[in-house]
Amino acid sequence: MPNLSIKDVPEAWAQALRERAARNHRSLQGELMALIQRVVEPGSLPPDASTRPLTSQHRGWKTVEQIAAELRANPHDAKLCRELPRGVDIIREERDAR
């Protein structure tokens, strides 16, 4: 696969790209690939989290606060979540079993 290189990128642009990558939970390389893919293949990727409004129709693109509010609004779902083991408990159990 070919490599691309961009020289003399202004520091402000580089910082903005690093921040955008962090917001989208990607590495800088991953963010640049996503941007290039969006230009080369329009419609191939969903809008990134920094520009897309978070609504109920965008399942999987919710903030922690939105998910918590939904759980508080539906006591049945909240009860189910409390009954599930926590990740830290699973890790401790696996560690202690060694």
For each residue, the residues with C-beta under 8 A, 3 or more apart:
1:
2:
3:
4:
5:
6: 9
7:
8:
9: 6 13 14
10: 13 14
11: 14 15
12: 15 16
13: 9 10 16 17
14: 9 10 11 17 18
15: 11 12 18 19
16: 12 13 19 20
17: 13 14 20 21 28 31 32
18: 14 15 21 22 28
19: 15 16 22 23
20: 16 17 23 24 31 48 50
21: 17 18 24 26 27 28 30 31
22: 18 19 25
23: 19 20 48 49 50
24: 20 21 31 34 48 49 50
25: 22 49
26: 21 30 31 34
27: 21 30 31
28: 17 18 21 31 32
29: 32 33
30: 21 26 27 33 34
31: 17 20 21 24 26 27 28 34 35
32: 17 28 29 35 36
33: 29 30 36 37
34: 24 26 30 31 37 38 45 48
35: 31 32 38 39
36: 32 33 39 40
37: 33 34 40 41 44 45
38: 34 35 41 42 44 45
39: 35 36 42
40: 36 37
41: 37 38 44 45
42: 38 39
43:
44: 37 38 41
45: 34 37 38 41 48
46: 52 61
47: 51 52
48: 20 23 24 34 45 51 52
49: 23 24 25 52 61
50: 20 23 24
51: 47 48
52: 46 47 48 49 58 61
53: 58
54: 58 61 62 63 66
55: 58
56: 59
57:
58: 52 53 54 55 61 62
59: 56 62
60:
61: 46 49 52 54 58
62: 54 58 59 66 67 70
63: 54 66 67
64: 67 68
65: 68 69
66: 54 62 63 69 70
67: 62 63 64 70 71
68: 64 65 71 72
69: 65 66 72 73
70: 62 66 67 73 74 77
71: 67 68 74 77 78 81
72: 68 69 78
73: 69 70
74: 70 71 77 78
75: 78 79
76: 79 80
77: 70 71 74 80 81
78: 71 72 74 75 81 82
79: 75 76 82 83
80: 76 77 83 84
81: 71 77 78 84
82: 78 79
83: 79 80
84: 80 81
85: 89 90
86: 89 90
87: 90 91
88: 91 92
89: 85 86 92 93
90: 85 86 87 93 94
91: 87 88 94 95
92: 88 89 95 96
93: 89 90 96 97
94: 90 91 97 98
95: 91 92 98
96: 92 93
97: 93 94
98: 94 95
